[in-house]
Amino acid sequence: MGDVIVVFRITPESMDHYDALKHELEKLKPQRLEEEPIAFGIKAWKFTKIIPDEEGTLPDMEEKLAKIHGVQNVDTIEISRSL
């Protein structure tokens, strides 16, 4: 099939977990990891990953991200096909 590029917005439970969360996200080897300001000093992470375009891979990745200690919410904000 091919691969897709997926961007997730990962919201921490609190800003106390923010740096530890970055360290855990880096273990999953994202193609890009960016800070995203939300409001009033609260930030989220934008996690970009290339995954196979196969049934079940997107939910599996969402589940991996959601299980990380300190994660409050995981949103898929963009999906596009890679070349």
C-alpha positions in Angstrom: 0.0 0.0 0.0 2.3 2.8 1.2 2.7 5.1 4.2 0.8 8.0 5.7 2.1 11.0 7.6 0.1 11.5 10.7 0.2 14.5 13.1 -1.1 14.1 16.6 -1.7 16.7 19.2 -0.8 15.4 22.6 -2.0 17.3 25.6 -0.2 16.7 29.0 -2.2 16.1 32.2 -0.3 19.0 33.7 2.7 21.2 32.8 4.6 19.3 35.6 4.7 16.3 33.2 5.7 18.3 30.1 9.5 17.6 29.9 9.1 14.0 31.0 6.4 13.6 28.3 8.8 14.9 25.7 11.4 12.3 26.7 8.9 9.5 26.4 7.6 10.7 23.0 11.2 10.9 21.7 11.5 7.1 22.4 8.8 6.5 19.7 11.2 8.2 17.1 8.9 10.8 15.6 9.8 12.4 12.3 9.0 15.8 14.1 8.2 16.8 17.6 7.1 20.4 18.1 5.7 22.5 21.0 2.3 24.0 20.4 1.1 26.9 22.6 -2.5 26.6 23.6 -3.3 29.3 26.1 -2.2 30.9 29.4 1.2 29.1 29.4 -0.3 25.7 28.6 1.4 23.8 25.8 0.9 20.6 23.9 3.1 18.5 21.7 2.6 18.1 17.9 3.9 14.6 17.2 4.5 13.7 13.5 5.1 10.1 12.5 5.1 8.1 9.3 3.2 4.9 9.7 2.1 2.1 7.2 -1.2 2.7 5.5 -2.7 -0.5 6.8 -5.8 -1.2 8.8 -5.3 -0.9 12.5 -2.0 1.0 12.5 -3.5 4.4 13.2 -5.5 3.2 16.2 -2.5 1.3 17.5 -0.3 4.4 17.4 -3.0 6.5 19.1 -3.2 3.8 21.8 0.6 3.8 22.3 0.6 7.6 22.7 -2.4 7.6 25.1 -0.8 5.0 27.4 2.3 7.2 28.1 2.3 8.4 31.7 1.3 12.1 31.8 -0.8 12.1 28.6 -4.3 13.6 29.1 -5.5 13.5 25.5 -4.4 12.5 22.0 -6.0 14.0 18.9 -5.3 13.1 15.3 -5.1 16.5 13.6 -3.8 15.7 10.2 -3.3 12.6 7.9 -1.7 12.7 4.5 -0.2 10.2 2.1 3.6 10.1 1.8 5.3 10.0 -1.5 
